[in-house]
Amino acid sequence: MKPARKGPDSIRQGIDIMRRHKLLVTAESTNLQKELRAYRWEQDKNGRNLNRPVDKDNHGIDAVRYVCLNLLTTSRSGSYFLA
């Protein structure tokens, strides 16, 4: 294990990186599938998105986001190379 690097606005940055890649989720990852299907953005009283994700039932997504933030934005070298 390695600690996740998190900084200001890391949630939206991680989500942006996730959107730029094709994520392959195994059939056995049923909890992650449920989280991805239920993921929502906060809305104002008029129903407009506020560009902030709802922080609920997202533990699996957080783990994927940490991978995206820490591995997909680094150089393609070392033991964590992702093709």
N, C-alpha and C positions, 0 to 999 in steps of 0.2 A: 504494500500500500504506500501511496504517496499523498501528502496533503494537497488539497485543492487550493489553487491560487484564486482568491476572490478579491474583487475590488469594487469601486463605485460602478453602479449600473451593470454588474456582472450578470444579473439575471437576464436582462434584455440582450446583452452581448452574446451570452450562451445560446439563447433561443434563436438569435439571428444566425449563428454558426450552424445550429441544428437544421434550420430551414434551408441552408445552402448545400446540405449533404443528403444523400439518400440513406435513410436509416433502415436497417434490416432488423426486424424484431422477430425472434423465434416464436413458434407456436406455443412453446412452453412458458413464455413470458406473459402469462395472462394478466398479471397485475399491471405490468407496464402498458399492455394493450388497453386496459380499462382506463388508466390514467391519461393516455394519449387521446382516447376518444372523448373523455370528459373535460379536457383542458379548456379553460375559459379565460377571457380577459375581463377585468373590472369595467363596469359601465357607469355612466353618469345617470341622473334621474330621467334623462330623455332617451336612454338606451344606446348612447354613443360610446364606443370603446375608448378607454382612457390610456391605452398603451401600457397598462400594468397588468400582469397576470394575476389571477386569483390564487392566493397562496393556500391551497387546500388539496389534499390527496395527490401530492406530486413528488413523493420521495424517490420513486424510480426515475422520473423525469429529471429530478435534481442530479442524480448520479450520472445520467447520460449527458446532461448539460455540463457537469464538471469535466467529463472526458473531452467533450467538444472544446471547452475553454482551455484545457491544459494540454491537449495532445494535437488537436487539429489546427492550432494556431502556432505550433512550434515547428522547428526545422524537421525535416524528414530524416532523422538520424537516430541512432541509439536503439534501445530495446523496445521502444514504444512506437515504432514506425507503423503507420496505418496506410494501407494502399487504397 
